[in-house]
Amino acid sequence: MSAWAADYPVPKEADWVGAGLPLSHGRNAAEVRLHYTTLGAPSGEPVLVLHGTADPAPPCSRRNFAGELFGPGQPLDASRYFVILPDALGTGKSTRPSDGLRARFPKYNYEDMVLAQYRLVTEGLSIKHLRLVLGNSMGACRPGSGREIPESMDALVPMACQPTEMSGRNWMLRRLLVESIRSDPDWNGGSYTSQPKSMQRILVQFGIATSADRRRSTSRRTRARRRCARTRSASRNPSAANANDVLYQWESSDDYNPSPGLERIRAALVAINAATTNANPPELGISKREIKRVKGGRYVLIPASGETRAMGLPAMPRYEATSRDLLQRAPRMGKVAAAQSTTTAGVPRGRGSVPSRQRVRCG
């Protein structure tokens, strides 16, 4: 964990195991393990930080992100906040196909990931209300669950996403990635003995296709040096990705569509996108238009520069004023919810405390 800065608490890792997760495709996951990392004391105001597709919590700990958010006096100062960074279902050290079931692993979608993380927070950590939910890319759709559980969080920061169904270039690139792996003879219906060779190539191509990184475009590298860099990238950590895990992770976005319930969001919201992303091109004006449907919602576009990258994540913490303003103006709805809960204090916990799929639907 050398990426963690020395001036805030050492991160702690743990697993939560839950039973009987109902999945949207008609099957149940008998037992689900969610791995998570925390920063700060549990007595702090809880903050949930969610990662992008196939990019579990540790990347969120990189110095250019965590080093500008969690230190003393920074927007999410870990001496004040209890920061939770879970690995999504099917990702990182959480339950995933590569644990042994391979292609027999039950299908899951965004809705199922939301429900699993809701249970982690409410059952595993006994937290009923979050001060903030911050998500990047795939993780940005999960703050959309605020439209279905409007009093469960005070503030939302979805980054590098669009509040509409998965479509256009983003959908096509995801399907190309999935079909490239499935059509590789080495995949063998998920029962491969070595990772399909096409996987590393298509992952590199996907990264290039979704990026408008100015540094890459203005690089003075010669053609030979660029070819060498691509080769190193494709061959780096060949066992780091597992083909079945990758397939499940990228297919889980097929039904993403937060649009129907945007008006029901009650949390203070700031949506952040970057002008450098090709996956969610800001010139279409979709986010700017749709965020107006959220009462009090704001849209921030990070302009292209030599510092921004594909999804704009590294640039986000530089908008510290925006983050501070959001937390300062977001009312603490948890206090209201706590007062209301006294009228139902006699209701036993258990399966009834877990929201139905309809309540946590995220698209």
VEXDREN-2710 file (C-alpha; in Angstrom, 1 decimal):
% VEXDREN-2710
k/r/px/py/pz
1/MET/0.0/0.0/0.0
2/SER/2.9/2.3/-0.7
3/ALA/0.6/4.6/-2.7
4/TRP/-1.2/5.7/0.5
5/ALA/0.0/9.1/1.8
6/ALA/1.8/9.1/5.2
7/ASP/-0.3/11.9/6.6
8/TYR/-3.6/10.1/7.0
9/PRO/-4.6/6.8/8.7
10/VAL/-3.4/3.5/7.5
11/PRO/-6.1/1.7/5.5
12/LYS/-7.7/-1.4/6.8
13/GLU/-9.0/-4.2/4.7
14/ALA/-11.7/-6.7/5.5
15/ASP/-14.4/-9.0/4.0
16/TRP/-18.1/-9.1/4.6
17/VAL/-20.0/-12.3/3.8
18/GLY/-23.7/-12.1/3.2
19/ALA/-26.2/-14.9/2.4
20/GLY/-29.0/-15.1/-0.1
21/LEU/-28.4/-12.3/-2.6
22/PRO/-31.3/-12.3/-5.1
23/LEU/-29.9/-11.6/-8.6
24/SER/-31.9/-9.9/-11.3
25/HIS/-31.4/-12.8/-13.8
26/GLY/-33.5/-15.1/-11.7
27/ARG/-30.8/-16.9/-9.7
28/ASN/-29.6/-16.4/-6.1
29/ALA/-26.1/-16.1/-4.9
30/ALA/-26.1/-18.4/-1.9
31/GLU/-23.2/-16.5/-0.4
32/VAL/-21.5/-13.3/-1.4
33/ARG/-18.2/-12.0/-0.2
34/LEU/-17.5/-8.3/-0.5
35/HIS/-14.0/-7.1/0.1
36/TYR/-13.6/-3.5/1.2
37/THR/-11.0/-1.0/2.5
38/THR/-11.6/1.7/5.1
39/LEU/-9.9/4.9/6.1
40/GLY/-10.5/6.7/9.4
41/ALA/-12.5/5.7/12.5
42/PRO/-16.0/4.2/12.3
43/SER/-17.2/7.1/14.4
44/GLY/-16.5/9.5/11.5
45/GLU/-19.2/10.6/9.0
46/PRO/-19.4/7.7/6.5
47/VAL/-18.4/8.3/2.9
48/LEU/-18.7/5.6/0.2
49/VAL/-16.2/5.8/-2.7
50/LEU/-17.0/3.5/-5.7
51/HIS/-14.7/2.4/-8.5
52/GLY/-15.1/2.0/-12.3
53/THR/-15.5/-1.1/-14.3
54/ALA/-12.8/-3.7/-13.6
55/ASP/-11.0/-1.1/-11.5
56/PRO/-11.4/-2.1/-7.8
57/ALA/-10.8/0.1/-4.8
58/PRO/-7.0/0.2/-4.5
59/PRO/-6.6/2.4/-7.7
60/CYS/-8.7/4.9/-5.8
61/SER/-5.9/5.0/-3.3
62/ARG/-3.4/6.4/-5.8
63/ARG/-1.7/9.5/-4.6
64/ASN/-3.2/11.7/-7.4
65/PHE/-6.6/10.9/-6.0
66/ALA/-6.4/9.8/-2.3
67/GLY/-3.5/12.1/-1.7
68/GLU/-5.7/15.1/-2.6
69/LEU/-8.8/14.0/-0.8
70/PHE/-8.2/12.2/2.5
71/GLY/-5.3/14.2/4.1
72/PRO/-5.6/16.7/6.9
73/GLY/-7.7/19.7/5.9
74/GLN/-8.7/18.1/2.5
75/PRO/-12.3/17.7/1.4
76/LEU/-12.6/14.1/2.8
77/ASP/-10.2/14.4/5.7
78/ALA/-9.9/10.9/7.1
79/SER/-9.7/12.2/10.7
80/ARG/-13.3/13.4/10.3
81/TYR/-14.8/11.0/7.8
82/PHE/-15.0/7.2/7.7
83/VAL/-14.2/6.4/4.1
84/ILE/-15.4/3.0/2.7
85/LEU/-13.9/1.7/-0.6
86/PRO/-15.6/-1.6/-1.6
87/ASP/-14.6/-3.9/-4.4
88/ALA/-17.8/-4.4/-6.4
89/LEU/-19.4/-7.8/-6.9
90/GLY/-17.3/-9.7/-9.4
91/THR/-14.3/-7.4/-9.0
92/GLY/-11.1/-7.3/-7.1
93/LYS/-11.2/-9.6/-4.0
94/SER/-14.9/-9.8/-3.9
95/THR/-16.9/-12.9/-5.0
96/ARG/-16.2/-13.4/-8.7
97/PRO/-16.2/-16.1/-11.5
98/SER/-12.5/-16.9/-11.1
99/ASP/-13.2/-18.1/-7.6
100/GLY/-14.0/-21.5/-9.2
101/LEU/-17.4/-21.3/-10.9
102/ARG/-16.0/-19.8/-14.1
103/ALA/-18.8/-19.4/-16.7
104/ARG/-21.2/-21.1/-14.3
105/PHE/-21.1/-18.1/-12.1
106/PRO/-24.7/-16.5/-12.0
107/LYS/-25.2/-13.5/-14.1
108/TYR/-25.4/-10.2/-12.3
109/ASN/-26.0/-6.6/-13.3
110/TYR/-25.7/-3.0/-11.9
111/GLU/-28.8/-3.5/-9.8
112/ASP/-27.2/-6.5/-8.1
113/MET/-24.0/-4.7/-7.4
114/VAL/-26.0/-1.8/-5.8
115/LEU/-27.9/-4.3/-3.6
116/ALA/-24.7/-6.1/-2.5
117/GLN/-23.1/-2.8/-1.5
118/TYR/-26.2/-1.6/0.2
119/ARG/-26.1/-4.7/2.3
120/LEU/-22.4/-4.3/3.0
121/VAL/-23.1/-0.8/4.3
122/THR/-26.3/-1.4/6.3
123/GLU/-25.7/-5.0/7.5
124/GLY/-22.0/-5.4/7.5
125/LEU/-21.1/-2.0/8.8
126/SER/-24.4/-1.1/10.5
127/ILE/-24.5/2.3/8.7
128/LYS/-28.0/3.6/7.9
129/HIS/-27.0/6.9/6.4
130/LEU/-24.1/8.2/4.3
131/ARG/-22.8/11.7/4.2
132/LEU/-21.5/11.3/0.7
133/VAL/-21.4/8.8/-2.2
134/LEU/-18.7/9.4/-4.7
135/GLY/-18.4/7.2/-7.8
136/ASN/-16.3/7.1/-11.0
137/SER/-17.5/5.7/-14.3
138/MET/-19.3/2.5/-13.4
139/GLY/-19.3/3.5/-9.8
140/ALA/-21.0/6.7/-10.8
141/CYS/-24.2/4.9/-11.7
142/ARG/-24.5/3.6/-8.1
143/PRO/-25.0/7.0/-6.7
144/GLY/-28.0/7.0/-8.9
145/SER/-29.5/4.6/-6.3
146/GLY/-30.2/7.8/-4.4
147/ARG/-33.3/8.2/-6.5
148/GLU/-34.7/5.0/-5.1
149/ILE/-33.5/5.4/-1.5
150/PRO/-33.8/9.2/-1.3
151/GLU/-33.0/9.6/2.4
152/SER/-30.1/7.2/2.6
153/MET/-27.4/9.8/1.7
154/ASP/-26.8/13.5/1.9
155/ALA/-24.6/14.2/-1.2
156/LEU/-23.8/12.5/-4.5
157/VAL/-20.8/13.0/-6.8
158/PRO/-21.1/10.9/-10.0
159/MET/-18.0/11.3/-12.2
160/ALA/-17.3/10.3/-15.8
161/CYS/-20.7/8.9/-16.7
162/GLN/-24.0/10.0/-18.3
163/PRO/-27.4/9.7/-16.7
164/THR/-29.0/7.8/-19.6
165/GLU/-29.1/4.2/-20.7
166/MET/-25.9/2.6/-22.0
167/SER/-25.7/3.4/-25.7
168/GLY/-23.7/4.8/-28.5
169/ARG/-19.9/4.5/-28.6
170/ASN/-19.6/3.4/-25.0
171/TRP/-22.0/0.4/-25.5
172/MET/-20.4/-0.5/-28.8
173/LEU/-16.9/-0.6/-27.4
174/ARG/-18.0/-2.7/-24.4
175/ARG/-19.7/-5.2/-26.8
176/LEU/-16.6/-5.4/-29.0
177/LEU/-14.5/-6.2/-25.9
178/VAL/-16.9/-8.9/-24.8
179/GLU/-17.4/-10.5/-28.2
180/SER/-13.6/-10.4/-28.9
181/ILE/-13.0/-12.6/-25.9
182/ARG/-16.0/-14.9/-26.5
183/SER/-15.0/-15.5/-30.1
184/ASP/-11.4/-16.4/-29.1
185/PRO/-11.0/-20.2/-29.4
186/ASP/-8.8/-20.2/-26.3
187/TRP/-11.7/-19.0/-24.3
188/ASN/-13.3/-22.4/-24.7
189/GLY/-16.7/-21.5/-23.2
190/GLY/-15.0/-20.2/-20.1
191/SER/-13.1/-23.4/-19.5
192/TYR/-9.7/-22.2/-20.7
193/THR/-6.4/-23.4/-19.4
194/SER/-4.6/-20.2/-20.2
195/GLN/-5.9/-16.6/-20.6
196/PRO/-7.2/-15.9/-24.2
197/LYS/-4.6/-14.0/-26.1
198/SER/-7.1/-11.6/-27.5
199/MET/-8.0/-10.3/-24.0
200/GLN/-4.9/-8.3/-23.4
201/ARG/-5.0/-6.8/-26.9
202/ILE/-8.6/-5.8/-26.7
203/LEU/-8.2/-4.2/-23.2
204/VAL/-5.4/-2.0/-24.5
205/GLN/-7.4/-1.1/-27.5
206/PHE/-10.4/-0.2/-25.3
207/GLY/-8.2/2.0/-23.2
208/ILE/-6.9/3.9/-26.3
209/ALA/-10.4/4.1/-27.9
210/THR/-12.0/5.7/-24.8
211/SER/-9.2/8.2/-24.2
212/ALA/-8.6/11.6/-25.6
213/ASP/-5.4/12.1/-23.5
214/ARG/-3.7/15.2/-24.9
215/ARG/-0.3/14.0/-23.6
216/ARG/-0.6/10.9/-25.8
217/SER/-1.6/12.9/-28.8
218/THR/1.2/15.5/-28.4
219/SER/3.9/13.0/-27.4
220/ARG/7.1/13.2/-29.4
221/ARG/7.6/9.5/-29.4
222/THR/8.6/8.0/-32.7
223/ARG/6.5/5.4/-34.3
224/ALA/8.9/2.7/-33.2
225/ARG/8.8/3.9/-29.6
226/ARG/5.0/4.0/-29.6
227/ARG/4.9/0.5/-30.9
228/CYS/7.3/-0.7/-28.2
229/ALA/5.1/1.1/-25.5
230/ARG/2.0/-0.7/-26.8
231/THR/3.7/-4.0/-26.8
232/ARG/4.9/-3.5/-23.2
233/SER/1.4/-2.5/-22.2
234/ALA/-0.2/-5.5/-23.8
235/SER/2.2/-7.9/-22.2
236/ARG/2.3/-6.3/-18.7
237/ASN/0.9/-8.5/-15.9
238/PRO/-0.6/-11.1/-18.3
239/SER/-2.3/-12.9/-15.4
240/ALA/-3.6/-9.8/-13.7
241/ALA/-7.0/-10.0/-15.6
242/ASN/-9.1/-13.1/-15.8
243/ALA/-11.2/-13.5/-18.9
244/ASN/-14.3/-14.7/-17.2
245/ASP/-14.1/-11.9/-14.6
246/VAL/-13.6/-9.4/-17.4
247/LEU/-16.7/-10.7/-19.4
248/TYR/-18.9/-10.5/-16.4
249/GLN/-17.7/-7.1/-15.4
250/TRP/-18.3/-5.5/-18.8
251/GLU/-21.5/-7.3/-19.5
252/SER/-23.0/-6.1/-16.2
253/SER/-23.6/-2.7/-17.8
254/ASP/-26.1/-3.9/-20.4
255/ASP/-29.1/-2.7/-18.5
256/TYR/-27.7/0.5/-17.1
257/ASN/-30.3/3.4/-17.3
258/PRO/-30.7/5.8/-14.4
259/SER/-32.8/8.2/-16.4
260/PRO/-36.4/7.2/-15.3
261/GLY/-35.9/8.2/-11.7
262/LEU/-33.7/11.3/-11.7
263/GLU/-36.4/13.6/-10.3
264/ARG/-36.6/11.4/-7.2
265/ILE/-33.1/12.1/-6.1
266/ARG/-33.2/14.1/-2.9
267/ALA/-29.4/14.3/-2.1
268/ALA/-27.4/17.4/-3.1
269/LEU/-25.7/16.4/-6.4
270/VAL/-22.7/17.5/-8.5
271/ALA/-22.1/15.5/-11.7
272/ILE/-18.5/15.8/-13.0
273/ASN/-17.4/14.9/-16.5
274/ALA/-14.2/15.5/-18.5
275/ALA/-13.9/17.0/-21.9
276/THR/-11.2/14.3/-22.6
277/THR/-13.5/11.3/-22.5
278/ASN/-14.6/9.6/-25.8
279/ALA/-16.9/7.1/-24.0
280/ASN/-19.2/9.9/-22.7
281/PRO/-18.6/12.7/-25.2
282/PRO/-19.7/16.0/-23.5
283/GLU/-20.4/17.7/-26.8
284/LEU/-23.7/15.7/-27.0
285/GLY/-25.0/17.8/-24.1
286/ILE/-26.7/14.8/-22.5
287/SER/-25.4/15.2/-18.9
288/LYS/-25.9/19.0/-18.9
289/ARG/-29.5/18.6/-20.0
290/GLU/-30.4/15.6/-17.8
291/ILE/-28.9/16.9/-14.6
292/LYS/-31.4/19.8/-14.7
293/ARG/-34.0/17.1/-13.8
294/VAL/-32.4/16.7/-10.4
295/LYS/-33.6/19.3/-7.9
296/GLY/-30.6/21.5/-7.1
297/GLY/-28.3/19.3/-9.2
298/ARG/-25.1/20.8/-10.7
299/TYR/-23.0/19.8/-13.7
300/VAL/-19.2/20.5/-13.8
301/LEU/-17.2/19.9/-17.0
302/ILE/-13.4/19.5/-16.6
303/PRO/-11.8/21.3/-19.6
304/ALA/-9.2/19.4/-21.6
305/SER/-5.7/20.0/-20.5
306/GLY/-2.3/18.3/-20.2
307/GLU/-3.4/16.9/-16.8
308/THR/-6.7/15.4/-17.6
309/ARG/-7.0/11.8/-18.9
310/ALA/-9.7/9.6/-20.4
311/MET/-12.2/9.6/-17.5
312/GLY/-11.0/12.7/-15.7
313/LEU/-10.5/11.0/-12.4
314/PRO/-7.0/12.4/-11.7
315/ALA/-8.3/15.9/-12.3
316/MET/-11.3/15.6/-10.1
317/PRO/-9.7/16.3/-6.7
318/ARG/-8.4/19.6/-8.0
319/TYR/-12.0/20.9/-7.8
320/GLU/-11.6/21.0/-4.0
321/ALA/-13.8/24.2/-3.8
322/THR/-16.6/22.3/-5.5
323/SER/-16.3/19.4/-3.2
324/ARG/-16.2/21.6/-0.1
325/ASP/-19.2/23.6/-1.3
326/LEU/-21.2/20.5/-1.9
327/LEU/-20.6/19.1/1.6
328/GLN/-21.2/22.5/3.2
329/ARG/-24.6/23.0/1.6
330/ALA/-25.9/19.4/1.7
331/PRO/-28.4/19.1/4.6
332/ARG/-27.9/16.2/7.0
333/MET/-31.0/14.2/6.1
334/GLY/-29.8/11.4/8.4
335/LYS/-30.9/13.4/11.4
336/VAL/-34.4/13.6/10.0
337/ALA/-34.4/9.9/9.1
338/ALA/-33.1/9.0/12.6
339/ALA/-36.0/10.9/14.2
340/GLN/-38.5/9.2/12.0
341/SER/-37.0/5.8/12.7
342/THR/-38.1/6.0/16.3
343/THR/-41.7/5.3/15.2
344/THR/-40.6/1.9/13.8
345/ALA/-38.1/0.9/16.5
346/GLY/-40.0/-2.3/17.2
347/VAL/-39.6/-3.6/13.6
348/PRO/-37.2/-6.6/13.7
349/ARG/-34.1/-6.6/11.4
350/GLY/-33.5/-9.3/8.9
351/ARG/-34.5/-10.0/5.4
352/GLY/-37.2/-7.3/5.6
353/SER/-34.5/-4.7/6.2
354/VAL/-33.0/-5.3/2.8
355/PRO/-34.6/-3.2/0.0
356/SER/-36.2/-5.0/-2.8
357/ARG/-34.7/-4.9/-6.3
358/GLN/-37.2/-2.3/-7.3
359/ARG/-36.2/0.0/-4.5
360/VAL/-32.5/-0.1/-5.3
361/ARG/-32.8/-0.2/-9.1
362/CYS/-29.8/1.5/-10.7
363/GLY/-30.5/0.8/-14.3
END
